[in-house]
Amino acid sequence: IIGTAVESIETAEDRDQFNQLIVRLKLRQPDGGIARSAEQARAVAQRIGYPVLVRPSYVLGGRAMEIVSTEEQLDFYIRHAVEVADDHPILIDRFLGDATEVDVDAIGDGENYLVIGVMEHIEEAGIHSGDSACSIPPFSLGADVVEEIRRNTLALAKALKVRGLMNVQFAIKDDQVYVLEVNPRASRTVPFVSKATGVPWARIAAKVMCGKTLSELGVTREVVPTRHVAVKESVFPFNKFPGVDVILGPEMRSTGEVMGIDESFPVAYAKSQMAAGASLPLKGTVYFSVRDGDKKAVIPTARKLQSAGFNLLCTSGTWQVLAQAGIACQRINKIPEGRPNIIDAIKNRQVDLLINTPTTKGPNTDEGRIRAAAVLHKVPIITTVTGAEAAADAILSLQQKDWTVKSLQEYYAQMTSDGVVGTADKSALDGAVAAAGV
């Protein structure tokens, strides 16, 4: 096997070895444990406190990964989702609610290591990294936090003696940086990082794995865009499966990715939605229905959309909170409250954007039926508070100014002229431009 040694891969994947590595490097990680029986699982969850994130060991794509909030939910998960045994342990970690997740890609040649991309997720923690939109460079994290993320990443790469690419996932909670997991291999984010920075990282990594050094390849420092922002958005197949509930979670559901790029984060985000086939409306009616824990958090977003000229349509609980905040909104019936209700409004093309953070999941629930109706009638759906905030800012930006399109080569040339990519990195950038046919 070329590249990173099998022993390093085992260290990253084996929970006991990984915990020892984190302690040795004096890094933070959410409290957790390993369970090889239902009794052990209950004991670990009780010790660290609910909610917890549970998953099988050695999992890809977030398969069978779930957030559980009670012992009853944990018992259901163990009975129906996975087999728990000595040779099939499950991992249980404290779930960091309302945290910001960050993906970081890095490259190493066994001696020298380099961060190649720091990506801030737009959706909050709990959404699989493959399903979450993300931004290069980070759009809201402080410089100190980003620098700590870089230090942690390089420490992990050095300890694992990475030869090739590596991906690290972090959670940021109250400005504290937590390591969630480390994968000493190429991640699905690498093509996005290459498009955003203009450097063919997969090709460089392949040469490194075959024995080249980073210095021999002219790769000596991180490339961070300073005059543009790139936003990766996931593409979902929900329109192919009428009636399916579109709620996202720890298990990956996307089947593709697109990118939006612009000088500002809001417009880059708007472009990513266009590319994903869910263009944001610039006028019309927005439907709000959010769970109790999100009602106050969604007030600023509702106020922005009202100032943008949108009519707001809400179910009773959300309507009451927004009205008390001085935001004009119209109340509409839930499905059990009679007709006309929200599904009627969707069918009659009276809703242009749907914002719904779920209290229940599943195609047979009232909320699931509402979300399925929105998919069927091609109404854009947002199911997180942070996603709604990004959408509101994007809509305001599109209303205030015209947006333009530039080629990737123009962005790359601008990075070179600004000195973002120096002479030592020029060969890598030239390779990217040549590969693009310029």
C-alpha positions in Angstrom: 0.0 0.0 0.0 1.5 3.4 -1.0 0.9 6.5 1.0 0.1 6.7 4.7 1.1 3.5 6.6 -1.6 1.0 7.6 -0.6 1.5 11.2 -1.5 5.2 11.0 -4.8 4.4 9.5 -5.5 1.9 12.3 -4.6 4.6 14.9 -7.1 7.0 13.4 -9.9 4.4 13.1 -9.4 2.4 16.3 -11.2 4.3 19.1 -8.8 3.3 21.9 -5.7 4.2 19.9 -7.2 7.4 18.7 -8.2 8.5 22.2 -4.6 7.9 23.3 -3.3 10.0 20.4 -5.7 12.9 21.3 -4.5 12.8 25.0 -0.9 12.7 24.0 -1.2 15.7 21.7 -3.3 17.6 24.4 -6.2 18.2 22.1 -9.9 18.3 22.9 -12.6 15.8 21.8 -16.2 15.3 22.9 -16.5 12.9 25.8 -17.4 9.4 24.6 -16.9 5.7 24.9 -17.1 2.3 23.2 -20.0 -0.2 23.8 -20.0 -3.9 23.0 -23.4 -4.6 24.5 -26.7 -2.8 25.1 -25.8 -2.6 28.8 -22.5 -0.9 28.1 -24.2 1.5 25.7 -26.7 2.6 28.3 -23.9 3.1 30.8 -21.8 5.2 28.5 -24.7 7.4 27.5 -25.7 7.9 31.1 -22.2 8.8 32.0 -21.7 11.5 29.3 -25.3 12.7 29.2 -27.9 12.9 26.4 -28.1 13.8 23.6 -25.4 11.5 22.2 -24.2 10.6 18.7 -24.1 6.8 18.1 -22.5 5.0 15.2 -20.9 1.7 14.3 -17.1 1.6 14.2 -15.4 1.7 10.8 -18.3 3.5 9.1 -18.4 5.3 5.8 -20.9 7.9 4.7 -22.4 8.2 8.2 -24.2 4.8 7.7 -26.4 4.0 10.7 -25.2 7.1 12.5 -27.8 8.8 14.6 -28.4 11.4 17.3 -30.4 9.9 20.2 -31.9 12.0 23.1 -33.3 9.3 25.5 -32.5 5.8 26.7 -35.7 4.6 24.9 -34.3 6.0 21.6 -30.9 4.3 22.3 -32.6 1.0 22.9 -34.6 1.3 19.7 -31.3 2.1 17.8 -29.6 -1.0 19.2 -32.5 -3.2 18.4 -33.1 -2.0 14.8 -30.1 -0.2 13.4 -26.9 -2.2 14.3 -25.6 -5.4 15.8 -23.7 -4.7 19.0 -21.1 -7.3 20.0 -17.5 -7.7 20.9 -16.4 -7.7 17.2 -19.1 -5.1 16.3 -18.7 -2.3 18.9 -20.6 1.0 18.6 -19.1 4.4 19.3 -21.0 6.8 21.6 -20.0 10.5 21.8 -21.5 13.5 23.5 -23.4 15.5 20.8 -22.3 19.1 20.7 -25.6 20.9 19.9 -25.5 24.3 18.1 -21.8 23.8 17.4 -20.2 24.8 14.1 -18.5 22.0 12.2 -15.4 22.5 10.2 -13.7 20.3 7.6 -10.0 20.6 7.1 -7.9 19.0 4.3 -4.2 18.6 4.7 -1.3 17.1 2.8 2.0 15.6 4.0 5.1 13.9 2.6 6.1 12.2 5.8 8.3 15.1 6.8 6.5 18.3 5.9 2.8 19.0 6.3 0.5 21.6 4.9 -3.1 22.6 5.5 -4.7 23.0 2.0 -8.3 24.1 3.0 -10.3 25.1 6.0 -14.0 24.8 5.3 -16.7 26.2 7.6 -20.0 24.3 7.4 -23.1 26.5 7.0 -25.5 23.9 8.6 -24.9 23.4 12.3 -23.5 20.2 13.8 -25.5 17.1 13.4 -25.7 17.2 9.6 -23.3 14.8 7.8 -20.4 16.7 6.3 -21.2 15.4 2.9 -24.7 16.9 3.1 -23.7 20.3 4.5 -22.9 23.4 2.5 -19.5 24.8 3.4 -17.3 27.8 2.6 -13.6 28.5 1.8 -12.4 30.6 3.4 -14.5 30.4 6.7 -17.2 33.1 6.7 -17.7 33.6 10.5 -14.9 32.0 12.5 -12.5 34.2 14.3 -8.8 34.3 13.3 -7.7 32.8 16.6 -10.1 29.8 16.2 -8.9 29.2 12.6 -5.3 29.3 13.7 -6.0 26.8 16.4 -7.7 24.5 13.9 -4.6 24.7 11.7 -2.3 23.9 14.6 -4.4 20.9 15.6 -4.5 19.6 12.0 -0.7 19.8 11.6 -0.1 18.1 14.9 -2.3 15.2 13.9 -0.8 15.0 10.5 2.7 14.9 12.0 1.8 12.3 14.6 0.2 10.0 12.0 3.1 10.5 9.6 0.7 11.2 6.8 1.9 10.7 3.3 -0.7 12.0 0.9 -4.0 13.6 1.9 -5.8 13.8 5.2 -9.2 15.1 6.4 -10.0 16.2 9.9 -13.5 17.2 11.1 -13.8 19.7 14.0 -16.6 21.1 16.0 -16.5 24.7 17.4 -18.5 25.2 20.6 -18.1 28.4 22.6 -14.9 29.2 20.8 -13.5 25.8 21.9 -12.1 23.5 19.2 -13.0 19.8 19.4 -11.6 17.0 17.2 -14.4 14.8 15.9 -12.6 12.4 13.6 -9.5 12.1 11.5 -9.3 10.3 8.1 -5.8 9.8 6.8 -7.0 9.6 3.2 -8.5 11.8 0.5 -11.9 13.2 1.3 -14.8 14.2 -1.0 -13.9 17.8 -0.2 -10.6 17.7 -2.1 -12.1 18.5 -5.6 -13.9 21.5 -4.0 -10.7 22.7 -2.4 -8.8 22.4 -5.7 -11.5 24.4 -7.6 -11.5 27.1 -4.9 -7.8 27.5 -4.6 -6.6 26.6 -8.2 -4.2 23.9 -7.1 -4.6 20.2 -8.3 -4.3 18.6 -4.9 -5.2 15.1 -5.9 -2.5 15.0 -8.6 0.1 16.5 -6.2 -0.9 14.0 -3.5 -0.6 11.0 -5.9 3.0 12.1 -6.7 3.7 12.5 -2.9 2.4 9.0 -2.3 4.8 7.7 -4.9 7.8 9.3 -3.3 8.0 13.0 -4.3 8.4 15.6 -1.6 6.2 18.7 -1.3 9.3 21.0 -1.8 10.2 19.1 -5.0 6.7 19.8 -6.3 6.9 23.5 -5.4 4.2 23.3 -2.7 5.4 25.2 0.3 2.5 27.1 1.8 -1.3 27.1 2.2 -3.3 28.8 -0.5 -6.1 30.9 1.0 -8.4 33.0 -1.3 -8.4 36.6 -0.1 -10.7 38.2 -2.8 -13.2 35.5 -3.4 -15.3 33.1 -1.5 -16.3 29.6 -2.7 -19.3 27.8 -1.4 -19.9 24.1 -1.9 -23.5 22.9 -1.9 -24.8 19.3 -1.9 -27.3 18.0 -4.5 -30.0 15.6 -3.4 -32.1 13.1 -5.3 -35.4 13.8 -3.5 -37.3 14.8 -6.6 -36.7 11.2 -7.9 -38.5 9.8 -4.8 -41.9 11.5 -4.4 -43.1 11.5 -0.8 -39.7 10.9 0.8 -38.9 13.2 3.8 -36.0 15.5 3.0 -34.7 16.0 6.6 -31.0 15.8 6.9 -29.0 14.2 9.7 -25.8 12.3 10.5 -26.4 9.7 7.7 -25.3 11.0 4.3 -28.1 11.4 1.6 -26.6 13.6 -1.1 -25.5 12.3 -4.5 -23.5 15.2 -5.9 -22.0 18.6 -5.3 -21.9 22.0 -6.9 -19.9 25.2 -6.2 -20.8 28.9 -6.2 -18.0 31.5 -6.3 -18.1 35.3 -5.8 -16.3 38.2 -4.1 -18.8 38.0 -1.2 -20.1 35.1 0.9 -23.8 35.9 0.5 -23.7 36.0 -3.3 -21.4 32.9 -3.5 -24.0 31.1 -1.4 -26.8 32.3 -3.7 -24.9 31.0 -6.7 -24.4 27.6 -5.0 -28.2 27.4 -4.6 -28.7 28.2 -8.3 -26.3 25.5 -9.3 -28.0 23.0 -7.0 -31.4 23.7 -8.7 -32.9 25.5 -5.7 -32.6 29.2 -6.7 -33.6 31.6 -3.9 -36.7 33.8 -4.6 -36.3 37.6 -4.6 -40.0 38.2 -3.8 -43.1 36.5 -2.7 -44.1 34.5 0.4 -42.0 32.6 2.9 -43.5 29.9 5.1 -42.0 29.6 8.6 -42.6 26.7 11.0 -39.8 25.9 13.4 -39.4 23.8 16.5 -39.7 25.5 19.9 -35.9 25.6 20.5 -35.4 27.6 17.2 -38.3 30.1 17.5 -36.3 32.9 19.1 -33.2 32.1 16.9 -35.2 32.6 13.7 -36.5 36.1 14.6 -33.5 37.9 12.9 -34.0 35.9 9.7 -37.7 36.6 9.7 -37.0 40.3 10.2 -34.5 40.4 7.3 -37.0 38.7 4.9 -39.7 41.1 6.0 -37.4 44.0 5.3 -36.7 42.5 1.9 -40.4 42.7 1.0 -41.5 39.1 1.6 -44.9 38.1 3.1 -44.5 35.7 6.0 -46.8 32.8 6.5 -46.6 30.9 9.8 -48.2 28.1 11.8 -49.6 29.1 15.2 -46.5 28.6 17.5 -44.1 30.4 15.2 -46.7 33.1 14.4 -47.1 33.9 18.1 -43.3 34.4 18.6 -42.8 36.5 15.5 -45.9 38.6 16.2 -44.6 39.3 19.8 -41.3 40.4 18.2 -43.2 43.0 16.1 -42.9 41.1 12.8 -46.0 41.1 10.6 -47.0 37.6 9.6 -50.1 35.7 8.6 -51.2 32.6 10.4 -52.1 29.5 8.4 -53.6 26.2 9.5 -51.6 23.1 10.2 -52.9 20.0 8.4 -55.1 18.8 11.3 -56.6 22.3 11.8 -58.6 22.2 8.6 -58.5 23.8 5.2 -57.1 25.8 3.6 -53.8 24.7 5.2 -50.1 24.9 4.3 -50.3 22.0 1.8 -53.1 23.8 -0.1 -51.0 27.0 -0.2 -48.0 25.0 -1.6 -50.2 23.4 -4.3 -51.7 26.7 -5.2 -48.2 28.2 -5.8 -48.7 30.6 -2.8 -45.4 29.7 -1.2 -42.0 30.7 -2.7 -39.6 29.5 0.1 -40.2 27.0 3.0 -38.2 27.3 6.2 -39.0 24.4 8.6 -36.8 23.0 11.3 -38.3 19.6 12.2 -39.9 18.5 15.4 -40.9 15.1 13.8 -39.4 13.1 10.9 -40.8 10.6 8.4 -42.9 10.7 5.3 -46.1 9.8 7.3 -45.8 12.8 9.7 -47.6 16.1 9.0 -44.2 17.8 8.7 -42.9 15.1 6.4 -46.0 15.6 4.2 -45.4 19.3 4.0 -41.8 18.9 3.1 -42.7 16.3 0.5 -45.3 18.6 -1.0 -42.7 21.3 -1.3 -40.3 19.0 -3.2 -43.1 17.9 -5.5 -44.0 21.5 -6.4 -40.4 22.7 -6.6 -40.5 25.0 -3.6 -37.0 25.6 -2.1 -36.7 24.1 1.4 -34.4 25.1 4.2 -34.4 22.9 7.4 -31.8 24.6 9.6 -31.6 28.0 11.3 -28.1 28.6 10.0 -29.1 27.8 6.5 -32.1 30.2 6.8 -29.7 32.9 8.0 -27.4 32.4 5.0 -30.4 32.4 2.6 -31.8 35.6 4.0 -28.4 37.4 3.6 -28.1 36.0 0.1 -31.5 37.3 -0.9 -30.8 40.8 0.5 -27.5 40.9 -1.4 -29.1 39.8 -4.7 -31.7 42.5 -4.3 -29.2 45.2 -3.6 -26.8 44.7 -6.5 -26.3 42.8 -9.7 -24.2 39.7 -9.7 -21.6 38.8 -12.3 -19.9 35.7 -13.6 -16.2 35.2 -14.0 -14.2 32.2 -15.2 -12.2 30.2 -12.7 -9.1 31.2 -14.6 -9.8 34.8 -13.9 -10.1 34.1 -10.2 -6.8 32.1 -10.3 -5.0 34.8 -12.2 -6.2 37.3 -9.6 -4.8 35.1 -6.8 -1.4 35.1 -8.5 -1.3 38.8 -9.1 -2.2 39.4 -5.4 0.6 37.2 -4.2 -1.7 34.6 -2.7 0.1 32.0 -4.8 3.8 32.8 -4.7 6.6 31.8 -7.0 7.3 28.7 -4.9 3.7 27.6 -5.6 3.6 28.7 -9.2 4.3 25.2 -10.7 1.3 23.8 -8.9 -1.0 26.6 -10.1 0.4 26.4 -13.6 -0.5 22.7 -13.6 -4.1 23.5 -12.6 -4.4 26.1 -15.4 -2.9 23.7 -17.9 -5.3 21.0 -16.8 -8.2 23.4 -17.4 -7.1 23.8 -21.0 -5.9 27.4 -20.8 
